[in-house]
């Protein structure tokens, strides 16, 4: 049984995504590029609330969906070693419902 590449729900063989929303979000997320210096700045100079403001500004500036940008930033921060992936994943799951 294949899985929806965005939300990881099980889907039928004939489908690539479980819904049009997932398809749209998936490609939107893939297209988001966050420069490393931006991530560094967020996690070096900003506290949590300032970081949120910067992420909102960035999403507006580049016309990105905020929740997807946030997801991308967290993912990149984990890769960059600013966040611990295992604890952040569970925190994200509780925030976004998986
Ligand atoms: Zn899906």
Backbone and ligand atoms as CSV (ligand in chain L), in Angstrom:
chain,resi,resn,atom,element,x,y,z
A,1,UNK,N,N,0.844,-1.209,0.000
A,1,UNK,CA,C,0.000,0.000,0.000
A,1,UNK,C,C,0.873,1.251,0.000
A,2,UNK,N,N,0.732,2.114,-0.988
A,2,UNK,CA,C,1.527,3.361,-0.983
A,2,UNK,C,C,1.000,4.365,0.046
A,3,UNK,N,N,1.836,5.333,0.333
A,3,UNK,CA,C,1.478,6.388,1.288
A,3,UNK,C,C,1.471,7.739,0.594
A,4,UNK,N,N,0.616,8.605,1.055
A,4,UNK,CA,C,0.626,9.984,0.573
A,4,UNK,C,C,1.968,10.597,0.978
A,5,UNK,N,N,2.725,11.154,0.020
A,5,UNK,CA,C,4.053,11.679,0.373
A,5,UNK,C,C,4.003,12.894,1.296
A,6,UNK,N,N,2.863,13.524,1.382
A,6,UNK,CA,C,2.783,14.696,2.259
A,6,UNK,C,C,2.350,14.342,3.669
A,7,UNK,N,N,1.194,13.683,3.817
A,7,UNK,CA,C,0.682,13.443,5.169
A,7,UNK,C,C,0.923,12.011,5.641
A,8,UNK,N,N,1.450,11.153,4.749
A,8,UNK,CA,C,1.800,9.771,5.091
A,8,UNK,C,C,0.588,8.869,5.372
A,9,UNK,N,N,-0.579,9.333,4.947
A,9,UNK,CA,C,-1.751,8.467,5.052
A,9,UNK,C,C,-1.676,7.406,3.965
A,10,UNK,N,N,-2.288,6.273,4.237
A,10,UNK,CA,C,-2.329,5.233,3.215
A,10,UNK,C,C,-3.275,5.649,2.095
A,11,UNK,N,N,-2.853,5.420,0.858
A,11,UNK,CA,C,-3.701,5.760,-0.286
A,11,UNK,C,C,-3.746,4.592,-1.265
A,12,UNK,N,N,-4.671,4.651,-2.188
A,12,UNK,CA,C,-4.774,3.573,-3.175
A,12,UNK,C,C,-3.684,3.734,-4.231
A,13,UNK,N,N,-3.349,2.626,-4.880
A,13,UNK,CA,C,-2.301,2.578,-5.908
A,13,UNK,C,C,-2.482,3.635,-6.996
A,14,UNK,N,N,-3.725,3.891,-7.365
A,14,UNK,CA,C,-3.993,4.769,-8.507
A,14,UNK,C,C,-3.733,6.242,-8.190
A,15,UNK,N,N,-3.598,6.561,-6.896
A,15,UNK,CA,C,-3.398,7.963,-6.526
A,15,UNK,C,C,-1.959,8.232,-6.141
A,16,UNK,N,N,-1.515,9.477,-6.390
A,16,UNK,CA,C,-0.187,9.882,-5.949
A,16,UNK,C,C,-0.270,10.592,-4.600
A,17,UNK,N,N,-1.403,11.236,-4.343
A,17,UNK,CA,C,-1.627,11.962,-3.085
A,17,UNK,C,C,-3.033,11.648,-2.607
A,18,UNK,N,N,-3.268,11.810,-1.311
A,18,UNK,CA,C,-4.594,11.485,-0.796
A,18,UNK,C,C,-5.603,12.588,-1.135
A,19,UNK,N,N,-5.133,13.811,-1.336
A,19,UNK,CA,C,-6.054,14.900,-1.661
A,19,UNK,C,C,-5.324,15.969,-2.464
A,20,UNK,N,N,-6.086,16.862,-3.084
A,20,UNK,CA,C,-5.475,17.963,-3.828
A,20,UNK,C,C,-4.709,18.893,-2.895
A,21,UNK,N,N,-5.218,19.046,-1.668
A,21,UNK,CA,C,-4.525,19.878,-0.686
A,21,UNK,C,C,-3.130,19.344,-0.411
A,22,UNK,N,N,-3.036,18.040,-0.208
A,22,UNK,CA,C,-1.745,17.420,0.065
A,22,UNK,C,C,-0.811,17.601,-1.122
A,23,UNK,N,N,-1.354,17.453,-2.316
A,23,UNK,CA,C,-0.548,17.620,-3.521
A,23,UNK,C,C,0.008,19.043,-3.568
A,24,UNK,N,N,-0.871,20.008,-3.344
A,24,UNK,CA,C,-0.474,21.408,-3.388
A,24,UNK,C,C,0.570,21.718,-2.307
A,25,UNK,N,N,0.286,21.251,-1.086
A,25,UNK,CA,C,1.212,21.497,0.020
A,25,UNK,C,C,2.566,20.838,-0.213
A,26,UNK,N,N,2.521,19.630,-0.765
A,26,UNK,CA,C,3.758,18.894,-0.994
A,26,UNK,C,C,4.668,19.678,-1.942
A,27,UNK,N,N,4.101,20.126,-3.072
A,27,UNK,CA,C,4.930,20.831,-4.047
A,27,UNK,C,C,5.328,22.218,-3.558
A,28,UNK,N,N,4.442,22.820,-2.780
A,28,UNK,CA,C,4.787,24.107,-2.179
A,28,UNK,C,C,5.979,23.932,-1.227
A,29,UNK,N,N,5.902,22.906,-0.404
A,29,UNK,CA,C,6.969,22.646,0.570
A,29,UNK,C,C,8.298,22.353,-0.142
A,30,UNK,N,N,8.221,21.557,-1.211
A,30,UNK,CA,C,9.427,21.214,-1.963
A,30,UNK,C,C,10.058,22.461,-2.566
A,31,UNK,N,N,9.206,23.425,-2.967
A,31,UNK,CA,C,9.715,24.628,-3.636
A,31,UNK,C,C,10.310,25.638,-2.664
A,32,UNK,N,N,10.031,25.478,-1.377
A,32,UNK,CA,C,10.537,26.435,-0.392
A,32,UNK,C,C,12.030,26.214,-0.164
A,33,UNK,N,N,12.780,27.289,-0.357
A,33,UNK,CA,C,14.212,27.247,-0.075
A,33,UNK,C,C,14.502,28.296,0.988
A,34,UNK,N,N,15.082,27.865,2.079
A,34,UNK,CA,C,15.411,28.808,3.137
A,34,UNK,C,C,16.927,28.908,3.219
A,35,UNK,N,N,17.485,30.116,3.021
A,35,UNK,CA,C,18.944,30.236,3.080
A,35,UNK,C,C,19.484,29.922,4.470
A,36,UNK,N,N,20.609,29.238,4.510
A,36,UNK,CA,C,21.215,28.844,5.780
A,36,UNK,C,C,21.491,30.040,6.698
A,37,UNK,N,N,21.987,31.186,6.167
A,37,UNK,CA,C,22.218,32.329,7.075
A,37,UNK,C,C,20.952,32.790,7.802
A,38,UNK,N,N,19.798,32.646,7.129
A,38,UNK,CA,C,18.531,33.007,7.770
A,38,UNK,C,C,18.254,32.074,8.958
A,39,UNK,N,N,18.466,30.784,8.753
A,39,UNK,CA,C,18.287,29.808,9.839
A,39,UNK,C,C,19.262,30.117,10.982
A,40,UNK,N,N,20.518,30.363,10.613
A,40,UNK,CA,C,21.532,30.658,11.632
A,40,UNK,C,C,21.132,31.862,12.474
A,41,UNK,N,N,20.653,32.912,11.778
A,41,UNK,CA,C,20.268,34.135,12.466
A,41,UNK,C,C,19.098,33.857,13.419
A,42,UNK,N,N,18.111,33.104,12.907
A,42,UNK,CA,C,16.920,32.814,13.718
A,42,UNK,C,C,17.282,32.119,15.019
A,43,UNK,N,N,18.211,31.157,14.917
A,43,UNK,CA,C,18.499,30.336,16.091
A,43,UNK,C,C,19.688,30.845,16.896
A,44,UNK,N,N,20.358,31.871,16.389
A,44,UNK,CA,C,21.483,32.417,17.132
A,44,UNK,C,C,21.103,33.712,17.843
A,45,UNK,N,N,20.352,34.568,17.133
A,45,UNK,CA,C,20.099,35.905,17.676
A,45,UNK,C,C,18.685,36.105,18.216
A,46,UNK,N,N,17.745,35.219,17.848
A,46,UNK,CA,C,16.356,35.457,18.209
A,46,UNK,C,C,15.848,34.452,19.236
A,47,UNK,N,N,14.990,34.957,20.124
A,47,UNK,CA,C,14.296,34.019,20.997
A,47,UNK,C,C,13.051,33.502,20.268
A,48,UNK,N,N,12.278,32.671,20.946
A,48,UNK,CA,C,11.195,31.969,20.267
A,48,UNK,C,C,10.155,32.908,19.645
A,49,UNK,N,N,9.782,33.968,20.369
A,49,UNK,CA,C,8.745,34.858,19.840
A,49,UNK,C,C,9.285,35.725,18.703
A,50,UNK,N,N,10.546,36.164,18.813
A,50,UNK,CA,C,11.163,36.931,17.721
A,50,UNK,C,C,11.300,36.071,16.467
A,51,UNK,N,N,11.633,34.812,16.696
A,51,UNK,CA,C,11.787,33.861,15.601
A,51,UNK,C,C,10.473,33.718,14.843
A,52,UNK,N,N,9.394,33.605,15.595
A,52,UNK,CA,C,8.075,33.474,14.992
A,52,UNK,C,C,7.762,34.698,14.122
A,53,UNK,N,N,8.081,35.891,14.630
A,53,UNK,CA,C,7.841,37.128,13.877
A,53,UNK,C,C,8.661,37.132,12.583
A,54,UNK,N,N,9.919,36.720,12.677
A,54,UNK,CA,C,10.789,36.679,11.497
A,54,UNK,C,C,10.259,35.692,10.459
A,55,UNK,N,N,9.767,34.564,10.933
A,55,UNK,CA,C,9.240,33.544,10.021
A,55,UNK,C,C,7.985,34.070,9.316
A,56,UNK,N,N,7.135,34.776,10.059
A,56,UNK,CA,C,5.925,35.365,9.470
A,56,UNK,C,C,6.307,36.403,8.405
A,57,UNK,N,N,7.276,37.254,8.756
A,57,UNK,CA,C,7.734,38.272,7.800
A,57,UNK,C,C,8.265,37.613,6.523
A,58,UNK,N,N,9.067,36.574,6.715
A,58,UNK,CA,C,9.690,35.889,5.591
A,58,UNK,C,C,8.634,35.235,4.691
A,59,UNK,N,N,7.628,34.646,5.311
A,59,UNK,CA,C,6.590,33.979,4.521
A,59,UNK,C,C,5.800,34.994,3.699
A,60,UNK,N,N,5.567,36.172,4.264
A,60,UNK,CA,C,4.842,37.216,3.525
A,60,UNK,C,C,5.700,37.756,2.386
A,61,UNK,N,N,6.968,38.009,2.702
A,61,UNK,CA,C,7.900,38.562,1.723
A,61,UNK,C,C,8.026,37.660,0.500
A,62,UNK,N,N,8.061,36.356,0.740
A,62,UNK,CA,C,8.290,35.412,-0.347
A,62,UNK,C,C,7.016,34.686,-0.761
A,63,UNK,N,N,5.884,35.146,-0.247
A,63,UNK,CA,C,4.599,34.580,-0.630
A,63,UNK,C,C,4.536,33.064,-0.410
A,64,UNK,N,N,4.934,32.651,0.783
A,64,UNK,CA,C,4.903,31.233,1.145
A,64,UNK,C,C,3.831,30.999,2.190
A,65,UNK,N,N,3.319,29.773,2.217
A,65,UNK,CA,C,2.383,29.425,3.282
A,65,UNK,C,C,3.145,29.339,4.594
A,66,UNK,N,N,2.607,30.013,5.604
A,66,UNK,CA,C,3.319,30.120,6.874
A,66,UNK,C,C,3.593,28.757,7.518
A,67,UNK,N,N,2.586,27.897,7.547
A,67,UNK,CA,C,2.788,26.609,8.225
A,67,UNK,C,C,3.834,25.762,7.500
A,68,UNK,N,N,3.883,25.897,6.168
A,68,UNK,CA,C,4.865,25.127,5.408
A,68,UNK,C,C,6.267,25.687,5.610
A,69,UNK,N,N,6.375,27.010,5.637
A,69,UNK,CA,C,7.674,27.630,5.884
A,69,UNK,C,C,8.184,27.235,7.266
A,70,UNK,N,N,7.291,27.253,8.239
A,70,UNK,CA,C,7.655,26.902,9.610
A,70,UNK,C,C,8.192,25.468,9.652
A,71,UNK,N,N,7.497,24.593,8.960
A,71,UNK,CA,C,7.901,23.193,8.876
A,71,UNK,C,C,9.312,23.085,8.306
A,72,UNK,N,N,9.531,23.828,7.211
A,72,UNK,CA,C,10.813,23.811,6.521
A,72,UNK,C,C,11.923,24.350,7.430
A,73,UNK,N,N,11.630,25.448,8.127
A,73,UNK,CA,C,12.619,26.057,9.012
A,73,UNK,C,C,13.001,25.076,10.121
A,74,UNK,N,N,12.001,24.422,10.719
A,74,UNK,CA,C,12.302,23.452,11.773
A,74,UNK,C,C,13.145,22.301,11.239
A,75,UNK,N,N,12.776,21.833,10.051
A,75,UNK,CA,C,13.525,20.732,9.445
A,75,UNK,C,C,14.975,21.115,9.208
A,76,UNK,N,N,15.180,22.327,8.668
A,76,UNK,CA,C,16.532,22.795,8.393
A,76,UNK,C,C,17.307,23.059,9.682
A,77,UNK,N,N,16.601,23.532,10.712
A,77,UNK,CA,C,17.261,23.789,11.996
A,77,UNK,C,C,17.743,22.486,12.623
A,78,UNK,N,N,16.975,21.421,12.413
A,78,UNK,CA,C,17.397,20.111,12.920
A,78,UNK,C,C,18.643,19.649,12.177
A,79,UNK,N,N,18.606,19.800,10.852
A,79,UNK,CA,C,19.763,19.411,10.024
A,79,UNK,C,C,20.998,20.207,10.393
A,80,UNK,N,N,20.786,21.492,10.727
A,80,UNK,CA,C,21.909,22.367,11.064
A,80,UNK,C,C,22.389,22.143,12.505
A,81,UNK,N,N,21.649,21.329,13.251
A,81,UNK,CA,C,22.065,21.016,14.605
A,81,UNK,C,C,21.585,22.001,15.661
A,82,UNK,N,N,20.691,22.921,15.281
A,82,UNK,CA,C,20.163,23.870,16.259
A,82,UNK,C,C,19.089,23.231,17.138
A,83,UNK,N,N,18.433,22.233,16.592
A,83,UNK,CA,C,17.373,21.560,17.341
A,83,UNK,C,C,17.656,20.064,17.374
A,84,UNK,N,N,17.159,19.444,18.407
A,84,UNK,CA,C,17.280,18.004,18.531
A,84,UNK,C,C,16.087,17.368,17.816
A,85,UNK,N,N,16.367,16.646,16.748
A,85,UNK,CA,C,15.314,16.094,15.906
A,85,UNK,C,C,14.297,15.242,16.630
A,86,UNK,N,N,14.745,14.389,17.543
A,86,UNK,CA,C,13.812,13.460,18.169
A,86,UNK,C,C,12.795,14.178,19.054
A,87,UNK,N,N,13.259,15.140,19.864
A,87,UNK,CA,C,12.313,15.818,20.747
A,87,UNK,C,C,11.459,16.806,19.959
A,88,UNK,N,N,12.040,17.411,18.902
A,88,UNK,CA,C,11.294,18.388,18.119
A,88,UNK,C,C,10.170,17.718,17.339
A,89,UNK,N,N,10.441,16.524,16.833
A,89,UNK,CA,C,9.399,15.832,16.086
A,89,UNK,C,C,8.160,15.597,16.916
A,90,UNK,N,N,8.349,15.163,18.150
A,90,UNK,CA,C,7.170,14.902,18.969
A,90,UNK,C,C,6.479,16.211,19.341
A,91,UNK,N,N,7.270,17.283,19.543
A,91,UNK,CA,C,6.670,18.580,19.830
A,91,UNK,C,C,5.865,19.076,18.635
A,92,UNK,N,N,6.422,18.872,17.439
A,92,UNK,CA,C,5.721,19.303,16.238
A,92,UNK,C,C,4.431,18.508,16.056
A,93,UNK,N,N,4.512,17.227,16.334
A,93,UNK,CA,C,3.331,16.400,16.152
A,93,UNK,C,C,2.213,16.831,17.069
A,94,UNK,N,N,2.564,17.211,18.306
A,94,UNK,CA,C,1.504,17.641,19.206
A,94,UNK,C,C,0.959,19.005,18.791
A,95,UNK,N,N,1.833,19.859,18.208
A,95,UNK,CA,C,1.374,21.176,17.772
A,95,UNK,C,C,0.495,21.084,16.525
A,96,UNK,N,N,0.903,20.244,15.581
A,96,UNK,CA,C,0.211,20.232,14.299
A,96,UNK,C,C,-0.670,18.984,14.121
A,97,UNK,N,N,-0.779,18.193,15.143
A,97,UNK,CA,C,-1.615,16.998,15.044
A,97,UNK,C,C,-1.072,15.963,14.086
A,98,UNK,N,N,0.275,15.884,13.977
A,98,UNK,CA,C,0.879,14.885,13.091
A,98,UNK,C,C,0.936,15.476,11.716
L,1,ZN,ZN,ZN,-2.188,13.367,2.209
